Amino acid sequence: MPERLDDFLHYRKPTADRPLMGHTVLVVEDSRFASEAMRLLCLRSGARVRRADSLQSANRHLVTYRPSVLVVDLGLPDGSGLSLISELAAANPRIPVILATSGDDGAADAAIAAGADGFLAKPLSQLGEFQQAVLERLPNEEHPTGLRAVSKDHVDPDTIALQDDLARVARVISEGVDPDTADYLAQFTTGIARSSKDAALEEAALALGRARSTGQETGNALRQLAGIVETRLERRAVV
C-alpha cells in the first residue's frame, strides 16, 4: 500500500483524456504567469504539479520528493537552469523526463547539451504539445492504453499572475540595476512578453539584452522598458 499521497497518485493509471495521470511534475520557473500556464497544462493532463521559483527552492523540493517529470526554466534568479539540468541528468537514479524551457529559442542546443531530454519554447499554452513532449520520453508501459487523439486545446493563464510579473520587473528597475541584474531582467521580461504575446514588451526586453551583449550603456533601454511596464500596469489597474 502507498504510504504518502505522492505514492498513491503514482498508482493511478493514465487515461486517454488524462495521459499523465500518476505522474508528478516539478516546474522550476520564476515567472508566475508561465508557472500558471504549466499548472493548467499539468492539471488538464492529470498530473500532480509542484513549483519551485529558484534553484535553491528546487533543491529543497528534491530532497523530499522525486518527480517523474522536471521542467526547468533556464534563467532563474539565483543561477542558470542549465546547472540543475546537468546535475540531475547525471544523477542515479535519474528523473525519467527532464525538459528545459525558455523564451530564448536559441537556448535549445545548450539545454540538450546539458542533458535535457527536450526543449519547450515559450509561450507554453498548447496542451497536445506538452503532453506529447512528456509521453514520447516515457516508457510505453506508462502510456495510456488504446488510441488517443492529440489535443488541440490551449490554456489561458490568469492575467493576475502576469500583473505580478510586471510589478516585479518595475520593482527591480526602481531598486537599481547592476550588470548581472540587467542580464536576468532581459531574460525574465523576454519570457513573460512571449508568454503574454506582447510584442512591444518583447522588443524592449530584447533591446536591453542586446545592449548588454554588445557592451553598450543600458540606461535608455532600461527607461524604455520601465515605461512600457508602467503603461501595462496602469492599464490593468484601470481594468
N, C-alpha and C positions, 0 to 999 in steps of 0.2 A: 504493500500500500504506500502511496506517496506521503511523505511527511510534511511537505511545505506546499504552499499554493502554487509556486512555480513548477514543482514536481507534478502536482495534479494536472495543471494545464498542459504539461508535456504529453500526458497520456491521451489527450483529446485528439481525435483523428481529423485530418484535413478533409474538407468537402469541396465540391465544385465551386460554390459561391464563397467559401471561406478557405482558400487553399493554403493559408499559413497558420491554420488552427494548430495549437500545440507548440508554437514557436514563440520565443521571447526575443524582441528586437531592442537592442540598446542603441539609441540615437545620440551621438556626441555632436552637439550643434549649439552654437551660442545665439543664433537668431531665434527669437520666439516665433516669428512668422513662419520660418522654414520648419521649425520644430512642430508647429501646429499642423502644417501640411503632412509631415511624416506621421504624426499621431493619427490623423484621419486615414491615411493610407494603410497604416498597420491595423487599425480597428476594422476598417472595411474588409481587410484580408483575413480577419480572425486572429491576428497575432496580439500578444501582450506586448506593451511598449514601455520602456523606461527611457528617461532622458538625463543626459549629463551635459552641462554647458561649458565644460573646460576639461583639459587633460587631467587635472587634479580630481575633479568630480568623477570622471570616467574611471580612474584608478580605484576610487573608493567603491564604486559600484562593482567593479570586477573582483574585489576582494570577497564580496558576499555572493554575487550572482554570476552565473555563466550563461550568457545569452547564446542563442543558436545563430543569431544574425547581428552583425555590428555595422552600423552606418556612421561614418566619421567625416565630418566637415574638415577640410584641410587647413582652414585658417581659424585658429582658436585664440582666445585672449592670452593664454599662457604658453603658447608654442604652436608648432605645426602638427596637424593631424598625421602627417607622414611618419613621425616618430612613433606614434601609438600603433599605426598600421604595421610598421616594420617590426616592432616588438611582439605584437600579437600574432603576426603571420609566422613568426619563428617559434612560437610557444608550442609546448606539447603537454596536454592535448591542445589542439588548435580550434578556435571558434570556426564552425563549419563554413560560414559565409561572412566575408569581410568586404564591405563596399565603401568606396570613397565618394564624397560629393563636394561640389564647389561651383561657384558662379563663374569660375575661370575654366573654360573648356580646354585650354591648353595644359591644365594640370593633370589630365587623364594619364599621360605617359608616366609622369613621376609617381602617381598613385599605384599604377600597375607594377612599376619597378620596385616600389617599396614593399609589395606583397599583397596588394588589394586584389580581390577576385574580379572586381568590376568597378565601373565609374558611373555615377548618376549626375548628370548635368542639371543645374538649377535653371528654371524653376521645376520643383518636384510636385507634379499635380496629376499625372496620368496613372491611374490605378493599374491598368494592364501592364504598363512598362515596369512599374515597381514589382509587381507580383512575378513577372517573367524573369526579372533580374535576379530575384532570390531563388525561384524554383529551379532555374536551369543550373544552379550551383549546389542544389541539394540532391542527395541520393534518391533514386527512383522510388524506393520504398517509403519515402516521406512525401511523395506527391499524392494528391487526391486521386482516387480511382475513377475510371471512366473518362468520358470525353468532357472537356472543359473549354467553354468559349472564352477567348481573351477579352477582358472587359475594356470597353472604350470610355468608361466613366472617368471623370476627373473630380478632384476635391477642391473646395474653396475655403481656405483658412479664414478665421475670424480676423477682420481688419483691426480689431483692438490690439492684437498681437503685433501687427505692423506698426501701429502708432507707438507701442512700447519700444520697438527697434529704432524708430526715427527719433524718439525722445532720447534714447541712449546716444545716438550719433551727435545730437545737439549738445548733450551734456559733456561728452568727451571733447568736442571742439571748444566749448566755453571754458573748460578747465586748462586748456593749453595743450598743444600737440608737439611732441618731440618726434624725431625721425622714425623710431620704432612704432610709435602710436599712429603716425601717418600711414605707414605701410599696412598696419592692421585695419585702420579706418577705411582705407581704399578698398581692401578686400571685403570687409564686412558690408560696406554700403553697396558695393557691386552686387553682392549676393542678394541683399534684400531688394535692390532695384530690379534684378532679373526675376526674382520670385514674385514681385508685385507688378511686373511688366511696366515699369516706369522708365521710359527711355531717357527723359531729361535727367533724372537722378542717376541713372547708369552712366551717362556721358560725363556728368560732374565727378562721379567716383573714379571713372577711368582716367579722367584728366589729372586727378590727384595722383593716381598710380603712375601715370606717365611722367609727371613732374619728379616724382621720387626716383623712378628708374633711370632718368636721364640727368639727375643731379641738379635740377632746376629749383629755384625758390618756389615754395609751396603756398605762400600767403594768398595769392589770387585764387588758386584752386580751392583752398580751404574756405575762403569767403564766398565763392560761388556755391560750393556745396552747402555751406551753412544757410545761405539764402534760400536755396531750394528746399532744404529740410524744414526751415521755419515756415515757408509757404504751405508745405504739406501738412504740418501740424496745425496751423491756423485754419486751414480748410476743413480738417477733420473735427476741430473744436467747434466750428460753426455748425457742421452737420450734426 
